[in-house]
Amino acid sequence: MDKELIKKQSLEVIEEVLPELDVATVDTSASITDDYDVNSVSIIKLLVGLEDKFNVEFDDSELALNKYESFDDVIESVEKKMN
């Protein structure tokens, strides 16, 4: 699966998990905590949604909010698990 498709599908999951965000205007390189108020519960929901979408698994140590500065970081983690 190519990077653009992974990003597109990841943004769909972000939109499902965080419906208050308009993914069409989300800056994926911006801080998820400072700019989008993502908290530790939201990041776990997002990662679980990505696990289901891409059939990948995040270790418990990867479920911490401090592991991800931006949505790009989250998407990159999915890409690494896909390859």
N, C-alpha and C positions, 0 to 999 in steps of 0.2 A: 504494500500500500504506500502511495507516495505522500510526501509531507503535506502537500496542499489538501489532500483528501482527509488526512488525519486531523489537520487543523480545522477544516470545515465541519467534520463530524464532532470534534471536540467542542466547538462553539455551539453546536446543537445541544450537546449535553449540558454545557454551561447555561444555556437558555432555559432548559428544562429544570435544572436544579436551582438556578438563581433567576426566577422570572422577572424580578425587579430590574434586571439589567437588559439593556437593548444591545444585543450582540453586534448589531450593525454598526454601532458607534463605539464599541468597546476597544480601547487601546490595549492590545494583549501584552504590550511591554510595560505597561504602567503597574504600579504597586497594587497588588490585590487587597492588601489591608488598608493602605492609606487612601487609595482612590476609589475602591469599590466596596469597602467595609466587609470584606470576606472574613469570617471568624472561623474558629477551629471546627465547629459543627458543620459549617458550610463546606469547608475543604474536604471533610470526610465524606459528606454526601456527594460532592463532586467526584472524588476519586472512586467511590463505589459505583457511581453512574458510568464513569469511564471504564472501570473494570468490566461492567456488564456490556457496554457498547463494543469494546475491542477484544473481549475475552482475554484480558491480561489480569495480573494480580499484583497489588501493591503490598509490600511487607508492612507489618505494624509500624516499623521505624519510619516508613515513608508517609505515614498518615498525619504527620505533624505540620501545622501551618507554617512553622519557621523554615521548612524545607523548600518553600516556594515563594519567590519574590513577586512573580508575575504569572499571568495565564500562559505566557510563552514557556515558562519553566515547567508548568504542569504538562503542557502539550509535548514538550521535549521529553519528559519522562515517559509518556505514552509511546512516543516514537522509538525510544531506546528499547522499550519492552516489546515492540512489534518486530524489531530487527534482531 
